[in-house]
Amino acid sequence: MKPPVRSVDNADFLAHPFVAVPIDLIRHCGDLSLSPAEFAVLVQVIASVQTQEERFLTPADLAARCGLSPREAGDTVARLVQRNLLSIGERLESDGTRTNYYDLSPLWQALRGRQEAAVDPHVGPTDLFSLFEQEFGRPLSEFEFEQIRHWLDTDGHPQWLVMEALREAVLGNKFSFKYIDRILYDWQRHRVRTRQDLEAYRESYRERQQGREQVAASKPRPLQRKRGGNQATTRDERYEAFYHLFPDA
């Protein structure tokens, strides 16, 4: 049987630009819980970067390309940003104007996390936002998303250091972003920049804590004088509740 003859009428499509979509995005769109609209928006962003070098599409542009209304397109982008699958950056052009652009790095990071989880199912999520949600046992708020991004982008903390601060908070049963922020500030103040720096700081901290405990243990307990006499005696800890109710006893 002869192969079908290629129609000359369709040959012009081969001259059009092609778009490379990562196979992992197609395979894991269900794992990422992408809706059809979210998947379409991500593909359009990828296509615009590869074929037209457009780094930003307005809601009207996305609506026309995805078959959505401008409001639906805007809401879809907002959901992707909130779920940390897309981010919107701003840059300064040579003429002094500021322009927005779509950053797909969060999507690639999420896909890398899926790849690593597929290799070893016993390894926890590598995505920092997912790790916070797992440890806190609830979805993060938009403010909490922004706080994590602030630690990474503005304060310049590496991701592994933020994970270590989260670990410190969990071990201390302190599920608070303010507590984690204080940990990161303390490490920054003590110039903790590498894993070796952090281990040295932790060892120094343990030594200081042990020293305080030894000093506290070596201090003599306060003496309690008996009422009406000069003889001093120590309180029996077994009757602490009694002394609390009757302090003059």
ROZALUM-574518 format. One line per field, with one value per residue (C-alpha): x, y, z; residue number from 1; residue in three letters. Coordinates in Angstrom, 1 decimal. Example, Ala and Ser with C-alpha at 12.3 -4.5 7.8 and 13.67 -1.06 7.14 Angstrom:
// ROZALUM-574518
xx	12.3	13.7
yy	-4.5	-1.1
zz	7.8	7.1
i	1	2
aa	ALA	SER
//
This chain:
// ROZALUM-574518
xx	0.0	1.4	1.6	-0.9	0.2	0.7	-1.8	-0.3	-3.1	-1.9	1.8	1.8	1.2	4.6	6.1	4.3	6.2	6.0	5.7	7.6	5.5	7.2	5.8	5.8	3.3	1.0	1.5	1.1	-1.6	-3.9	-1.5	-1.3	-5.1	-5.0	-8.4	-8.9	-8.8	-5.6	-3.9	-4.9	-3.6	-0.2	0.1	-0.7	2.0	4.5	3.6	3.8	7.3	8.6	7.0	6.5	8.8	5.9	6.5	3.1	-0.4	-3.3	-6.5	-8.1	-5.3	-5.6	-9.4	-9.3	-6.8	-8.4	-12.1	-12.7	-14.1	-11.5	-12.8	-12.4	-8.9	-8.0	-9.4	-7.5	-4.2	-4.9	-5.6	-2.3	-0.4	-2.1	-1.3	2.4	2.2	2.9	4.3	4.2	7.4	8.3	11.4	12.9	13.4	16.3	13.9	13.0	9.5	8.4	6.9	5.3	6.3	5.1	7.6	7.1	9.8	7.2	5.6	8.9	9.7	6.4	7.0	10.5	8.9	6.5	9.4	11.3	8.2	7.8	11.3	10.9	7.3	8.7	10.2	8.1	7.2	10.2	8.0	8.4	4.8	3.5	5.9	4.5	0.9	1.8	3.4	0.7	-2.0	-4.0	-3.8	-1.8	-3.4	-2.3	-0.5	1.5	2.4	3.7	5.6	7.5	8.2	9.5	11.9	13.2	13.2	13.6	15.5	17.5	17.3	18.0	15.1	17.0	17.4	13.7	13.0	15.4	13.6	10.3	11.8	12.9	9.4	7.7	10.1	9.3	5.6	5.5	3.3	3.7	5.0	6.2	8.2	9.8	10.6	12.4	14.4	15.5	16.3	18.4	20.3	20.9	22.1	24.7	25.8	24.5	24.9	25.8	24.8	28.2	27.4	24.0	25.5	28.1	25.5	23.3	26.2	27.1	23.5	23.4	26.5	25.1	21.9	23.8	25.9	22.8	21.3	24.4	24.6	20.9	21.4	24.5	22.7	21.5	17.8	16.3	15.8	12.5	12.6	10.2	7.8	8.8	12.2	15.7	16.1	16.2	14.9	14.2	10.7	9.7	8.7	6.1	4.0	4.4	0.6	0.3	2.8	1.0	-2.3	-0.6	2.5	3.1	3.2
yy	0.0	3.4	6.0	8.8	11.7	14.9	17.5	20.6	22.6	21.7	22.1	25.7	24.6	23.1	26.6	28.0	28.2	25.2	25.4	23.1	22.2	20.1	16.6	16.7	19.6	17.4	14.3	16.1	18.6	16.4	16.1	19.9	20.1	22.4	23.3	23.4	27.2	27.2	24.8	26.8	30.0	28.4	27.0	30.5	32.1	29.5	30.0	33.7	33.6	31.1	32.3	36.1	36.9	38.4	38.2	39.6	39.0	41.2	39.6	40.7	38.9	35.7	35.9	36.1	33.2	30.9	31.5	33.1	36.4	39.0	38.6	34.8	35.2	37.6	35.3	32.4	34.2	35.3	31.6	30.5	33.2	32.4	28.7	29.6	28.1	31.5	34.9	38.4	40.4	43.9	45.2	48.6	49.1	51.0	54.0	54.2	52.6	49.7	46.6	43.5	39.9	36.4	34.3	30.5	29.5	28.5	26.1	24.5	24.2	22.6	20.1	19.3	18.5	16.1	14.4	13.9	12.7	10.1	8.8	8.3	8.3	8.6	12.0	14.9	17.8	19.8	22.8	25.3	26.4	22.9	22.1	24.9	23.8	20.3	21.3	23.8	21.4	24.0	26.0	29.2	32.6	35.1	37.1	34.0	33.4	36.9	36.5	33.5	35.3	38.2	35.9	34.5	37.5	40.6	39.3	36.9	33.9	30.6	28.1	25.6	28.1	28.9	25.2	24.9	27.8	26.1	22.9	24.8	26.2	22.8	21.2	24.0	23.6	27.3	27.4	31.1	33.1	35.8	33.1	31.9	35.5	36.0	32.9	34.1	37.5	36.1	33.9	36.8	38.9	36.2	35.9	32.4	31.9	28.3	25.0	24.9	28.3	27.1	24.0	26.0	28.5	25.7	24.1	27.4	28.0	24.5	25.3	28.6	26.9	24.2	26.9	28.8	25.6	24.7	28.2	28.0	24.6	25.7	28.6	27.9	27.7	30.7	29.9	30.4	31.6	30.1	32.6	33.7	32.2	32.6	29.1	28.9	26.0	25.1	24.4	20.8	20.8	18.1	20.7	23.5	23.8	24.1	27.0	28.7	28.7	29.5	31.6	32.4	28.8
zz	0.0	-1.0	1.7	1.4	-0.8	1.2	0.1	-1.3	0.2	3.8	3.2	4.2	7.9	7.9	7.3	10.4	13.7	16.0	19.8	22.2	25.1	27.8	27.9	31.7	31.6	29.5	31.6	35.0	34.2	36.2	39.1	39.1	39.1	36.1	34.7	30.9	31.1	33.2	30.9	27.8	29.4	30.2	26.7	25.2	27.4	26.3	22.7	22.8	24.3	21.8	18.6	19.0	21.9	23.7	27.5	28.5	27.2	28.5	29.6	26.3	24.4	26.4	26.1	22.3	22.1	24.7	23.9	27.3	28.4	29.5	33.1	32.9	31.5	34.3	36.9	35.5	35.6	39.2	40.2	38.6	40.4	43.7	43.3	42.4	38.9	37.3	38.4	37.0	37.1	36.2	34.5	33.6	29.8	28.3	27.6	31.3	31.0	33.1	31.5	32.9	31.9	32.7	34.6	34.1	36.6	39.3	36.8	35.9	39.6	40.3	37.5	38.9	42.2	40.5	38.8	42.1	43.8	41.0	41.5	45.3	46.7	50.2	49.6	50.6	48.3	47.1	46.2	49.1	49.0	49.1	51.9	54.0	53.3	54.3	57.6	58.5	57.5	55.5	52.3	52.5	52.2	49.6	52.3	53.3	49.6	49.4	52.6	51.3	48.0	50.1	51.9	48.7	46.3	48.6	51.5	49.3	51.5	49.6	49.5	51.6	54.4	54.5	54.7	57.7	59.4	58.8	60.3	63.4	63.8	63.4	65.9	68.4	67.7	66.5	63.5	62.9	60.0	62.4	64.3	61.1	60.1	63.4	62.9	59.4	60.7	63.5	61.1	58.8	61.7	62.6	58.9	58.3	54.6	54.1	55.6	57.4	58.9	60.1	61.7	63.4	64.7	66.0	67.8	69.3	70.4	72.0	74.0	75.2	76.3	78.2	79.9	81.0	82.4	84.3	85.8	86.8	88.4	90.4	92.0	95.6	96.1	98.1	101.8	103.5	107.1	109.5	110.9	114.4	114.3	112.9	111.6	107.8	105.8	102.2	100.9	100.1	96.5	97.2	99.0	96.5	96.1	99.9	100.0	97.1	99.1	102.4	101.7	105.4	106.5
i	1	2	3	4	5	6	7	8	9	10	11	12	13	14	15	16	17	18	19	20	21	22	23	24	25	26	27	28	29	30	31	32	33	34	35	36	37	38	39	40	41	42	43	44	45	46	47	48	49	50	51	52	53	54	55	56	57	58	59	60	61	62	63	64	65	66	67	68	69	70	71	72	73	74	75	76	77	78	79	80	81	82	83	84	85	86	87	88	89	90	91	92	93	94	95	96	97	98	99	100	101	102	103	104	105	106	107	108	109	110	111	112	113	114	115	116	117	118	119	120	121	122	123	124	125	126	127	128	129	130	131	132	133	134	135	136	137	138	139	140	141	142	143	144	145	146	147	148	149	150	151	152	153	154	155	156	157	158	159	160	161	162	163	164	165	166	167	168	169	170	171	172	173	174	175	176	177	178	179	180	181	182	183	184	185	186	187	188	189	190	191	192	193	194	195	196	197	198	199	200	201	202	203	204	205	206	207	208	209	210	211	212	213	214	215	216	217	218	219	220	221	222	223	224	225	226	227	228	229	230	231	232	233	234	235	236	237	238	239	240	241	242	243	244	245	246	247	248	249
aa	MET	LYS	PRO	PRO	VAL	ARG	SER	VAL	ASP	ASN	ALA	ASP	PHE	LEU	ALA	HIS	PRO	PHE	VAL	ALA	VAL	PRO	ILE	ASP	LEU	ILE	ARG	HIS	CYS	GLY	ASP	LEU	SER	LEU	SER	PRO	ALA	GLU	PHE	ALA	VAL	LEU	VAL	GLN	VAL	ILE	ALA	SER	VAL	GLN	THR	GLN	GLU	GLU	ARG	PHE	LEU	THR	PRO	ALA	ASP	LEU	ALA	ALA	ARG	CYS	GLY	LEU	SER	PRO	ARG	GLU	ALA	GLY	ASP	THR	VAL	ALA	ARG	LEU	VAL	GLN	ARG	ASN	LEU	LEU	SER	ILE	GLY	GLU	ARG	LEU	GLU	SER	ASP	GLY	THR	ARG	THR	ASN	TYR	TYR	ASP	LEU	SER	PRO	LEU	TRP	GLN	ALA	LEU	ARG	GLY	ARG	GLN	GLU	ALA	ALA	VAL	ASP	PRO	HIS	VAL	GLY	PRO	THR	ASP	LEU	PHE	SER	LEU	PHE	GLU	GLN	GLU	PHE	GLY	ARG	PRO	LEU	SER	GLU	PHE	GLU	PHE	GLU	GLN	ILE	ARG	HIS	TRP	LEU	ASP	THR	ASP	GLY	HIS	PRO	GLN	TRP	LEU	VAL	MET	GLU	ALA	LEU	ARG	GLU	ALA	VAL	LEU	GLY	ASN	LYS	PHE	SER	PHE	LYS	TYR	ILE	ASP	ARG	ILE	LEU	TYR	ASP	TRP	GLN	ARG	HIS	ARG	VAL	ARG	THR	ARG	GLN	ASP	LEU	GLU	ALA	TYR	ARG	GLU	SER	TYR	ARG	GLU	ARG	GLN	GLN	GLY	ARG	GLU	GLN	VAL	ALA	ALA	SER	LYS	PRO	ARG	PRO	LEU	GLN	ARG	LYS	ARG	GLY	GLY	ASN	GLN	ALA	THR	THR	ARG	ASP	GLU	ARG	TYR	GLU	ALA	PHE	TYR	HIS	LEU	PHE	PRO	ASP	ALA
//
